[in-house]
Amino acid sequence: MSALESNLAKAAALFTRFRAQPLGHFIAGRADRGSSRDLLDNLSPVDGQRLNQVVSGNEQDVHAAATAAEAALPAWRALTGEQRRAVLHKVADAIEARREEIALVECMDTGQALRFMSGAALRGAENFRFFADRAPQACNGLALPAAEHMNYTVRQAIGPVAVITPWNTPFMLSTWKIAPALAAGCTVVHKPAEWSPLTATMLAEIMTEAGVPPGVVNVVNGVGERAGKLLTEHPAIRATAFIGESKTGSLIMSQGAPTLKRVHLELGGKNPVIVFEDADLERALDAVVFMIYSLNGERCTSSSRLLVQRSIYDRFIERVAERVAKLKVGHPLDPATEIGPLIHARHLDKVLSYFRIAREDGAEIKVGGDRVAALKPGLYVQPTLFSHASNTMRVAREEIFGPVLTAIAFDDEAEALKMTNDTPYGLTAYVWTSDTGRALRMAHGVEAGMVWVNSENNRHLPSPFGGMKASGIGRDGGDYSFDFYMETKNICLAFGTHRVPRLGA
């Protein structure tokens, strides 16, 4: 039996459970069918067949989840940081124990290749361990003495929070939001993307089995326009953490405005990778290909604009094209696969539409530019490279969110910086040069929340993660996460020596 056949057999056994009955919600520590009779078909991107059905949550379901989170808050918030740390480490242990199961379900649900999803559970466990170890210090503040008063600050959990996650790497991104919320003492209502709902319920079950009390984490399935909107409007929810499209982020801000909800938005990007003529071109080549074609190009930090200095443009693009043409497209459970199917037929249509747009705007399709006909009805698209593009073309300005790279030439540092910043987005940028001064100038001049110099996206959990402009509001990572999930309170104690003003004496 081949590795693919073995993985398919394991996945089929796992999905027997999901097919037995519609997947409902997880509320107050148990599975909850909910009151809605509306069902969503969860389709496989591999062949278009139905994986399972999912209950589409309504107002009663969202209210039940929010109420459960509100009821569970006082006891969870009252635990010491050390007590929460112990629970969250048990969650990490339980995630690691089910890492193969999580990976197989995630691959079939999203189309992501096993070579990337095999580590998703371990990264999720790492998120829980990282924030668990910071839970004891999460409430710490500052001592701010004055002449006749002592001021000091403390931090307290803000309350029940909504966590709304996307479909591209759902398990890992769910843990990236939920782990710091729990470490801070918050309770959570999680609304996963309707296109990839399965591992959210698995995570809730894992957390409950590991000792997270009932109601501390709840899951409501459904579409964003209904369940998500109800959740972001619910008065019991004090803050919303969202990962997804910029347009949706603006809607979430408006939905939370009447109840003055705090929002954390990790949104879209059209991230540049800038390659100067003095760069280490071998390493730059590896990074360029990896950062757009891994994870099917469906990642917020993908470097989808390739800016190359004109003096090396032609030969560097030829080398990129050679690599792109050799990428292996195939079944996500095949360990050899580098690019799997896209998440959904609607998203496939969106990505395919940019091939027509590229031709209309005058870009050259150097590699790819079509669906993989041999793998129909699977949602497979050819890894694609657009060359001889300009920064004004739609393929250089709009987020395609697929295995598609747009290559643009620049003459000098000033033009590179101008092109880099000529976008509504500002999530990440990647700079490749051997000139330290140029690296520093570019890093400081780029309008992006994160800049990597001579590196691909390198995960460092204490560092701030987030974007500028239309790419988001707020930062994740390290203590920055606690800034969102906690309120800072100032307490002022008088020495008893200052003069108190008197009126009406």
Long-range contacts (C-beta under 8 A, 24 or more apart in sequence): 3-334, 3-335, 4-331, 4-333, 4-334, 4-335, 7-104, 7-114, 7-333, 7-334, 7-335, 8-333, 10-100, 10-104, 11-104, 11-105, 11-107, 11-108, 11-333, 14-101, 14-104, 14-105, 15-51, 15-52, 15-105, 15-108, 18-51, 18-52, 18-198, 19-51, 19-52, 22-52, 22-53, 22-54, 22-55, 23-52, 23-53, 23-54, 23-55, 23-197, 23-198, 23-201, 23-221, 24-55, 24-221, 25-55, 25-57, 25-61, 25-64, 25-65, 25-218, 25-219, 25-220, 25-221, 26-201, 26-204, 26-205, 26-208, 26-217, 26-218, 26-219, 27-61, 27-64, 27-65, 27-68, 27-215, 27-218, 27-219, 27-220, 28-64, 28-68, 28-71, 28-72, 28-214, 28-215, 28-218, 29-208, 29-213, 29-214, 29-215, 30-208, 30-214, 31-201, 32-61, 32-64, 34-58, 34-60, 34-61, 34-64, 34-220, 35-60, 35-61, 36-60, 36-61, 36-222, 40-194, 40-221, 40-222, 40-223, 42-109, 42-195, 42-197, 42-198, 43-344, 43-345, 44-108, 44-109, 45-110, 45-111, 45-340, 45-341, 45-342, 45-343, 45-344, 45-378, 45-379, 46-108, 46-111, 46-331, 46-332, 46-340, 46-341, 46-378, 47-377, 47-378, 48-345, 48-377, 48-378, 48-379, 51-108, 51-109, 51-198, 52-198, 54-194, 54-197, 54-221, 54-222, 55-221, 55-222, 56-194, 56-221, 56-222, 56-223, 56-226, 56-227, 57-191, 57-220, 57-221, 57-222, 57-226, 57-227, 57-230, 58-222, 58-226, 58-227, 58-230, 59-230, 61-220, 61-222, 61-227, 62-189, 62-220, 62-227, 62-230, 62-231, 62-234, 63-230, 63-234, 65-189, 65-218, 65-219, 65-220, 65-231, 66-160, 66-189, 66-218, 66-231, 66-234, 66-236, 66-237, 67-236, 68-214, 68-215, 68-218, 69-160, 69-187, 69-188, 69-189, 69-215, 69-216, 69-218, 69-236, 69-237, 70-159, 70-160, 70-187, 70-236, 71-215, 72-187, 72-213, 72-214, 72-215, 72-216, 73-157, 73-159, 73-160, 73-186, 73-187, 75-213, 76-182, 76-185, 76-186, 76-187, 76-213, 76-216, 77-156, 77-157, 77-185, 77-186, 79-185, 80-136, 81-135, 81-136, 81-137, 81-138, 81-139, 81-183, 82-135, 82-136, 84-132, 84-135, 84-182, 84-183, 84-185, 85-132, 85-133, 85-135, 85-136, 85-183, 86-132, 87-132, 87-182, 87-210, 87-211, 87-212, 88-128, 88-129, 88-131, 88-132, 88-135, 88-179, 88-182, 88-183, 89-128, 89-129, 89-132, 90-210, 90-211, 91-125, 91-128, 91-132, 91-206, 91-207, 91-210, 91-211, 91-212, 92-125, 92-126, 92-128, 92-129, 92-132, 93-125, 93-210, 94-206, 94-207, 94-209, 94-210, 95-121, 95-122, 95-124, 95-125, 95-128, 95-175, 95-203, 95-206, 96-121, 96-122, 96-125, 98-202, 98-206, 99-125, 101-202, 102-171, 102-199, 102-202, 104-333, 105-198, 105-199, 105-202, 106-169, 106-170, 106-171, 106-196, 106-198, 106-199, 107-332, 107-333, 107-340, 108-332, 108-333, 109-170, 109-196, 109-197, 109-198, 109-199, 110-167, 110-168, 110-169, 110-170, 110-195, 110-196, 110-332, 110-343, 111-296, 111-332, 111-340, 111-341, 111-342, 111-343, 111-379, 112-168, 112-169, 112-295, 112-296, 112-298, 112-332, 112-340, 113-295, 113-296, 113-332, 113-334, 113-337, 113-338, 113-339, 113-340, 114-332, 114-333, 114-334, 114-335, 114-337, 115-335, 115-337, 115-338, 116-169, 116-294, 116-295, 117-169, 117-332, 120-169, 120-171, 120-172, 121-171, 123-172, 123-175, 123-459, 124-171, 124-172, 124-174, 124-175, 124-176, 124-203, 125-175, 126-461, 127-172, 127-175, 127-176, 127-179, 127-461, 128-175, 128-179, 130-179, 130-461, 131-179, 131-180, 131-182, 131-183, 131-481, 132-179, 132-183, 134-183, 134-478, 134-479, 134-482, 135-183, 135-184, 138-183, 138-184, 138-185, 138-482, 138-486, 139-185, 139-486, 141-488, 141-489, 144-490, 148-494, 148-495, 148-497, 148-498, 149-492, 149-493, 149-494, 149-495, 149-498, 150-492, 150-493, 150-495, 151-490, 151-491, 151-492, 151-493, 152-490, 152-491, 152-493, 153-488, 153-489, 153-490, 153-491, 154-488, 154-489, 154-491, 155-184, 155-482, 155-486, 155-487, 155-488, 155-489, 156-185, 156-486, 156-487, 156-489, 157-184, 157-185, 157-186, 157-485, 157-486, 157-487, 158-184, 158-186, 158-238, 158-239, 158-262, 158-484, 158-485, 158-486, 158-487, 159-186, 159-187, 159-236, 159-237, 159-238, 159-239, 160-186, 160-187, 160-188, 160-189, 160-236, 160-237, 160-238, 161-186, 161-187, 161-188, 161-189, 161-237, 161-238, 161-239, 161-240, 161-241, 161-485, 162-188, 162-189, 162-190, 162-191, 162-231, 162-232, 162-234, 162-237, 162-239, 162-240, 162-241, 162-242, 163-188, 163-189, 163-190, 163-191, 163-241, 164-190, 164-191, 164-224, 164-228, 164-231, 164-232, 164-240, 164-241, 164-242, 164-243, 164-244, 164-252, 165-190, 165-191, 165-192, 165-193, 165-200, 165-243, 166-193, 166-243, 166-244, 167-193, 167-195, 167-196, 167-343, 167-344, 168-196, 168-295, 168-298, 168-299, 168-300, 168-343, 168-401, 169-295, 169-299, 170-196, 170-199, 170-200, 171-199, 171-200, 171-202, 171-203, 173-243, 174-199, 174-200, 174-203, 175-203, 176-476, 177-241, 177-243, 177-476, 178-203, 178-217, 180-476, 180-481, 180-482, 180-485, 181-241, 181-485, 182-212, 182-216, 182-217, 183-482, 184-481, 184-482, 184-485, 184-486, 185-486, 186-485, 187-215, 187-216, 187-217, 187-218, 188-216, 188-217, 188-218, 189-218, 189-219, 189-220, 189-231, 189-237, 190-217, 190-218, 190-219, 190-220, 191-219, 191-220, 191-221, 191-222, 191-224, 191-227, 191-228, 191-231, 192-219, 192-221, 193-224, 193-244, 194-221, 194-222, 194-223, 194-224, 195-343, 195-344, 196-343, 197-221, 224-248, 228-252, 229-255, 232-256, 232-261, 233-258, 233-259, 234-259, 235-259, 237-261, 238-262, 239-263, 239-264, 239-484, 239-485, 240-264, 241-484, 242-266, 243-267, 243-300, 245-399, 246-424, 246-425, 246-470, 246-471, 246-472, 249-472, 249-473, 262-484, 263-473, 263-474, 264-472, 264-473, 264-474, 264-476, 264-484, 265-472, 265-473, 265-474, 266-300, 266-465, 266-466, 266-467, 266-471, 266-472, 266-474, 266-476, 267-300, 267-427, 267-467, 267-470, 267-471, 267-472, 268-300, 268-399, 268-401, 268-425, 268-427, 268-470, 268-471, 269-300, 269-301, 269-302, 269-304, 269-399, 269-425, 269-426, 269-427, 269-428, 269-467, 269-471, 270-304, 270-305, 270-396, 270-397, 270-398, 270-399, 270-423, 270-425, 271-301, 271-302, 271-303, 271-304, 271-305, 271-425, 271-427, 271-428, 271-429, 271-430, 271-448, 272-303, 272-305, 272-306, 272-307, 272-419, 272-420, 272-423, 272-429, 272-430, 273-303, 273-305, 273-306, 273-307, 273-429, 273-430, 273-432, 274-307, 274-410, 274-416, 274-420, 274-429, 274-430, 274-431, 274-432, 274-433, 274-442, 275-306, 275-307, 275-308, 275-309, 275-312, 275-316, 275-432, 276-309, 276-413, 276-416, 276-431, 276-432, 276-433, 276-435, 276-438, 277-309, 277-311, 277-312, 278-433, 278-434, 278-435, 279-432, 279-433, 279-434, 279-454, 280-432, 280-434, 280-454, 281-312, 281-316, 281-319, 283-432, 283-454, 284-316, 284-432, 285-316, 285-319, 285-320, 285-323, 286-456, 287-430, 287-432, 287-455, 287-456, 288-320, 288-405, 289-320, 289-323, 289-324, 289-327, 290-456, 291-430, 291-456, 291-457, 292-403, 292-404, 292-405, 293-324, 293-327, 293-338, 293-339, 293-383, 293-403, 293-405, 294-338, 296-339, 296-340, 296-341, 296-342, 296-343, 296-402, 296-403, 297-400, 297-401, 297-402, 297-403, 297-404, 298-342, 298-343, 298-401, 298-402, 300-427, 301-427, 301-428, 301-450, 301-457, 302-401, 303-405, 303-428, 303-430, 304-399, 304-400, 304-404, 304-405, 304-406, 305-391, 305-396, 305-405, 305-406, 305-408, 306-405, 306-406, 306-407, 306-408, 307-408, 307-409, 307-410, 307-416, 307-419, 307-420, 308-407, 308-408, 308-409, 308-410, 309-409, 309-410, 309-411, 309-412, 309-416, 310-409, 310-410, 310-411, 313-407, 313-409, 317-366, 317-385, 317-387, 317-407, 320-385, 320-405, 320-407, 321-366, 321-367, 321-385, 321-387, 324-366, 324-367, 324-368, 324-383, 324-384, 324-385, 324-405, 325-367, 327-383, 327-403, 329-372, 329-375, 329-380, 329-382, 329-383, 330-375, 339-380, 339-383, 339-403, 340-380, 341-375, 341-378, 341-379, 341-380, 342-379, 342-380, 342-381, 342-402, 343-379, 344-379, 345-379, 347-379, 347-401, 347-402, 348-379, 348-381, 350-400, 350-401, 350-402, 351-381, 351-400, 351-401, 351-402, 351-404, 352-381, 354-394, 354-395, 354-398, 354-400, 354-402, 354-404, 355-384, 357-394, 357-395, 358-386, 358-389, 358-393, 358-395, 358-406, 361-389, 361-393, 361-394, 361-395, 362-388, 362-393, 363-387, 363-388, 363-389, 363-393, 363-395, 363-406, 364-388, 364-389, 366-407, 368-403, 368-404, 391-419, 391-422, 397-423, 397-424, 399-425, 413-438, 413-441, 413-442, 416-442, 417-441, 417-442, 417-445, 417-446, 420-446, 420-447, 420-448, 421-445, 421-446, 421-447, 423-469, 424-469, 424-470, 425-467, 425-469, 425-470, 425-471, 426-467, 426-468, 426-469, 426-470, 426-471, 427-466, 427-467, 427-468, 427-471, 427-472, 428-452, 428-457, 428-467, 430-455, 430-456, 430-457, 449-475
